[in-house]
């Protein structure tokens, strides 16, 4: 895997297209969830876009990392996604490890808050996230808030 962390303004047009295509294919089409996939968080100067490319250079995983104070008082991440064809080989774990490393390098010592799809709660608990809310619907999908650190 080749990893690349970038600000929105530094993404090439082709990379941006790849990111948006992956996010829409999974979150809108695969999960059958019509919602505004694009928002101003993408272009925020401190937002980090972490991309994972396979040996051929094809985008197969992605996460958007937001600074503290933008969506939550803590650092947060979302749009955590692995392409359907690349699932089942530990890529989600690699993406999580790279995400946590990127957060630690960019905003050391900060707590992290996420809005996690409920069925992924046990996955995030493996990385010391704790559930801090009841289940709620976000865009028609059950979610829970989870926090890691402080």
C-alpha positions as CSV (number, residue, x, y, z in Angstrom):
1,X,0.0,0.0,0.0
2,X,1.1,3.5,-0.8
3,X,-0.3,6.2,1.6
4,X,-0.7,9.9,0.9
5,X,-2.0,12.5,3.3
6,X,-3.0,15.8,1.8
7,X,-4.9,19.0,2.2
8,X,-7.8,19.5,-0.2
9,X,-6.0,22.3,-2.1
10,X,-3.1,19.9,-2.8
11,X,-5.1,17.1,-4.2
12,X,-4.8,16.7,-8.0
13,X,-8.0,16.8,-10.0
14,X,-7.7,13.1,-10.7
15,X,-7.1,12.2,-7.1
16,X,-10.1,14.3,-6.0
17,X,-12.2,12.6,-8.6
18,X,-11.0,9.2,-7.3
19,X,-11.9,10.2,-3.7
20,X,-15.3,11.5,-4.6
21,X,-16.1,8.4,-6.7
22,X,-15.1,6.0,-3.9
23,X,-17.1,7.9,-1.3
24,X,-20.2,8.1,-3.5
25,X,-20.0,4.5,-4.6
26,X,-19.9,3.2,-1.1
27,X,-21.9,5.7,1.0
28,X,-24.5,6.7,-1.5
29,X,-24.9,3.8,-3.9
30,X,-23.8,0.7,-1.9
31,X,-25.4,1.8,1.3
32,X,-28.4,3.2,-0.5
33,X,-28.2,6.4,1.4
34,X,-29.2,9.6,-0.3
35,X,-27.5,12.5,1.6
36,X,-25.3,15.5,0.8
37,X,-21.9,13.6,0.5
38,X,-19.9,16.8,-0.2
39,X,-19.7,19.5,2.5
40,X,-17.4,22.4,3.4
41,X,-15.3,20.2,5.7
42,X,-13.6,18.8,2.7
43,X,-12.1,22.1,1.7
44,X,-11.2,23.4,5.2
45,X,-7.5,24.3,5.2
46,X,-6.7,22.0,8.2
47,X,-8.7,19.0,7.0
48,X,-6.5,16.1,6.1
49,X,-7.4,13.6,3.4
50,X,-5.6,10.2,3.8
51,X,-5.6,8.1,0.7
52,X,-4.5,4.5,0.3
53,X,-3.5,3.3,-3.1
54,X,-2.7,-0.3,-4.2
55,X,0.3,-1.4,-6.1
56,X,-1.3,-0.2,-9.4
57,X,-1.9,3.2,-8.0
58,X,-5.7,2.7,-7.7
59,X,-7.4,4.3,-4.7
60,X,-8.8,1.6,-2.5
61,X,-9.1,3.3,0.9
62,X,-9.7,6.7,2.3
63,X,-10.5,8.7,5.4
64,X,-11.2,12.4,6.0
65,X,-9.6,13.8,9.2
66,X,-11.0,17.0,10.8
67,X,-9.2,19.3,13.2
68,X,-10.5,19.9,16.7
69,X,-13.3,22.5,16.8
70,X,-14.5,21.9,13.3
71,X,-17.2,19.3,13.8
72,X,-16.5,18.3,17.4
73,X,-14.4,19.9,20.2
74,X,-12.0,16.9,19.6
75,X,-10.2,15.9,16.4
76,X,-12.5,13.7,14.4
77,X,-12.5,11.6,11.3
78,X,-15.1,10.2,9.0
79,X,-15.8,9.0,5.4
80,X,-13.7,6.0,6.5
81,X,-14.0,3.7,3.5
82,X,-12.4,0.7,1.9
83,X,-13.4,-0.2,-1.7
84,X,-15.7,-3.2,-1.8
85,X,-13.2,-5.3,-3.9
86,X,-10.4,-4.6,-1.4
87,X,-12.3,-5.6,1.7
88,X,-11.5,-8.7,3.8
89,X,-7.7,-8.4,3.7
90,X,-7.0,-6.3,6.7
91,X,-7.0,-3.0,4.8
92,X,-9.5,-1.4,7.2
93,X,-7.0,-2.1,10.1
94,X,-4.2,-0.6,8.0
95,X,-6.3,2.4,7.3
96,X,-7.2,2.8,11.0
97,X,-3.5,2.5,12.1
98,X,-2.5,5.1,9.5
99,X,-5.3,7.4,10.5
100,X,-4.3,7.3,14.2
101,X,-0.7,7.9,13.2
102,X,-1.6,10.9,11.0
103,X,-3.7,12.4,13.9
104,X,-0.8,11.8,16.4
105,X,1.7,13.5,14.1
106,X,-0.6,16.4,13.1
107,X,-2.4,17.0,16.4
108,X,-0.4,15.2,19.2
109,X,-2.2,14.5,22.4
110,X,-5.7,15.4,21.2
111,X,-8.7,13.3,22.0
112,X,-10.7,11.9,19.0
113,X,-14.5,11.8,18.6
114,X,-16.2,9.9,15.8
115,X,-19.7,9.2,14.7
116,X,-19.4,5.5,13.9
117,X,-21.9,3.2,12.2
118,X,-23.3,1.1,15.0
119,X,-22.3,-2.2,13.4
120,X,-18.6,-1.1,13.5
121,X,-18.5,-0.4,17.2
122,X,-16.5,-3.5,18.1
123,X,-13.9,-2.6,15.3
124,X,-13.3,0.8,16.9
125,X,-13.2,-0.6,20.4
126,X,-10.1,-2.5,19.3
127,X,-8.4,0.9,19.0
128,X,-9.5,2.1,22.5
129,X,-12.6,4.0,21.4
130,X,-15.4,4.0,23.9
131,X,-19.1,4.5,23.1
132,X,-20.4,7.7,24.6
133,X,-23.9,7.9,23.2
134,X,-27.1,6.0,22.6
135,X,-27.7,4.7,19.0
136,X,-29.1,7.5,16.8
137,X,-29.9,7.7,13.1
138,X,-27.6,9.7,10.9
139,X,-28.7,9.8,7.3
140,X,-31.0,6.9,8.1
141,X,-28.2,4.6,9.3
142,X,-27.7,3.7,13.0
143,X,-24.7,5.4,14.5
144,X,-23.0,5.9,17.9
145,X,-20.6,8.5,19.1
146,X,-17.2,7.2,20.3
147,X,-14.3,8.8,21.9
148,X,-10.6,7.9,22.2
149,X,-8.3,9.6,24.7
150,X,-8.8,12.3,27.3
